[in-house]
């Protein structure tokens, strides 16, 4: 097995099974980072040595594998001064759903003369990922530069397409006008 990985806890697996059986969604809400170096175990119920916690920033399904749900957890540049060795994913009832080991990372403080934004993409392999809902707190979500650039391109595509159609339509109308003369 790999040195760094994330697993569902027993609680997480039971909640996913229950949500599917009842036709409901499991609400994943937050992530916590820990300085403790761990070996993820299914029977874990909490993380020790929590150094940072925030709401899950975004979720999306992997384009190459529809059973991979990717949860994006962002730590802004303004936070730091701690070591990171593990991550936990929590639901709206504050229960540990998934737990993972991550490569040792030091997150510097701005006052130390260096700043960096950290993005943890946690991949969960599940069947029927549409049954998994994530609650986002839009007042605290961070948009990465890459996300903003991708959204800008996505939003511009219909405008450019429509502009090209208008130009083609205008040229066609000009041809019709010339033929009528």
C-alpha positions in Angstrom: 0.0 0.0 0.0 1.1 3.6 -0.6 2.6 5.6 2.2 0.1 8.4 1.8 -3.6 7.6 1.4 -7.1 8.3 2.6 -9.7 5.8 3.7 -13.3 5.8 4.8 -13.8 5.2 8.5 -16.2 2.6 9.8 -18.5 5.5 10.7 -18.2 7.0 7.3 -18.9 3.7 5.5 -22.0 3.1 7.7 -23.3 6.6 7.1 -22.9 6.2 3.3 -24.7 2.9 3.3 -27.5 4.3 5.5 -27.8 7.4 3.3 -28.1 5.3 0.1 -30.6 2.8 1.7 -32.8 5.8 2.8 -32.4 7.6 -0.5 -30.8 10.6 1.4 -27.5 12.4 1.0 -24.6 12.4 3.4 -23.5 15.9 4.1 -19.7 16.3 4.2 -18.9 19.7 5.7 -15.4 20.3 7.0 -11.8 19.1 7.0 -9.3 19.2 9.8 -5.5 19.1 9.5 -3.3 17.5 12.1 0.4 17.6 12.9 0.2 14.0 14.1 1.8 11.4 11.8 -0.7 8.6 11.6 -1.5 5.3 9.9 -5.2 5.7 8.9 -7.4 3.1 10.5 -11.1 2.4 9.8 -11.9 2.5 13.6 -10.7 6.1 14.0 -13.2 8.5 15.4 -11.1 11.6 15.7 -7.8 13.3 15.0 -5.4 14.5 17.6 -3.2 17.6 17.4 -5.5 19.6 15.2 -3.7 22.6 13.7 -6.3 23.9 11.2 -9.9 23.4 10.3 -12.2 24.8 7.7 -15.1 24.0 5.5 -14.5 21.8 2.4 -14.0 24.3 -0.4 -15.4 22.4 -3.4 -16.3 19.0 -4.8 -16.2 17.6 -8.2 -16.3 14.3 -10.0 -13.1 13.2 -11.7 -13.6 13.6 -15.5 -11.6 10.3 -16.1 -13.3 8.2 -13.4 -17.0 8.9 -12.5 -16.6 6.9 -9.2 -13.9 9.3 -8.0 -15.3 12.2 -5.9 -12.6 14.9 -5.4 -12.9 17.1 -2.3 -10.9 20.3 -2.4 -9.6 21.5 0.9 -7.8 24.9 0.8 -5.6 26.6 3.4 -5.2 30.3 2.6 -1.8 32.0 2.5 -2.8 34.0 5.6 -2.8 30.9 7.8 0.3 29.1 9.0 3.0 28.4 11.5 2.2 24.7 11.7 3.1 21.2 10.5 0.7 19.0 8.6 0.9 15.2 8.6 -2.8 14.0 8.3 -6.2 15.1 7.3 -9.7 14.2 8.4 -13.1 14.8 6.6 -16.1 15.5 8.8 -19.8 15.5 8.2 -22.4 18.0 9.5 -22.6 16.0 12.8 -18.8 16.5 13.3 -18.2 12.7 12.8 -15.0 11.5 11.1 -16.0 10.2 7.7 -12.6 9.9 6.1 -9.0 10.0 7.3 -5.7 10.2 5.5 -2.0 10.5 5.9 -0.3 13.2 3.8 3.4 14.0 3.1 4.9 16.1 5.9 4.3 19.8 5.1 5.3 22.9 7.0 2.8 25.8 6.4 4.7 29.1 7.1 3.2 32.2 8.6 3.3 35.5 6.6 5.5 37.0 9.4 8.2 34.4 8.6 8.7 35.9 5.2 7.0 33.3 3.1 3.4 32.5 2.3 1.8 29.8 0.3 -1.7 28.6 -0.4 -2.1 24.8 0.2 -4.7 22.8 -1.7 -5.4 19.2 -0.6 -7.4 17.2 -3.1 -8.8 14.2 -1.3 -10.0 11.5 -3.7 -12.8 9.2 -2.5 -13.7 6.2 -4.6 -17.5 5.6 -4.4 -20.2 4.1 -6.6 -23.1 6.5 -7.2 -21.3 9.7 -6.1 -24.4 11.7 -6.8 -25.8 10.4 -3.5 -23.0 12.4 -1.6 -23.8 16.0 -0.9 -21.3 18.5 0.5 -22.4 21.6 2.3 -20.4 24.6 1.5 -20.2 27.8 3.5 -19.9 30.4 0.7 -18.9 33.1 3.2 -15.6 31.3 3.9 -14.9 29.5 0.6 -11.6 30.4 -1.1 -11.4 30.4 -4.9 -8.0 29.4 -6.2 -6.5 31.3 -9.1 -6.8 28.2 -11.3 -10.5 27.9 -10.4 -11.1 31.5 -11.3 -9.3 31.2 -14.6 -11.2 28.0 -15.5 -14.5 29.6 -14.6 -13.6 32.6 -16.7 -13.0 30.4 -19.7 -16.1 28.4 -19.1 -18.2 31.6 -18.9 -16.6 33.2 -21.9 -17.2 30.2 -24.2 -20.9 30.9 -24.9 -20.2 34.6 -25.4 -17.5 33.9 -28.0 -19.7 31.3 -29.7 -22.6 33.7 -29.8 -20.4 36.5 -31.1 -19.1 34.3 -33.9 -22.7 33.4 -34.8 -23.7 37.1 -35.0 -20.7 37.8 -37.2 -21.6 35.0 -39.5 -25.2 36.1 -39.6 -24.2 39.6 -40.3 -21.9 38.5 -43.2 -24.7 36.3 -44.6 -27.1 39.3 -44.5 -24.6 41.4 -46.3 -24.3 38.8 -49.1 -28.1 38.8 -49.4 -28.2 42.5 -49.6 -25.6 42.6 -52.4 -27.6 39.9 -54.3 -30.8 41.9 -54.1 -29.2 45.0 -55.8 
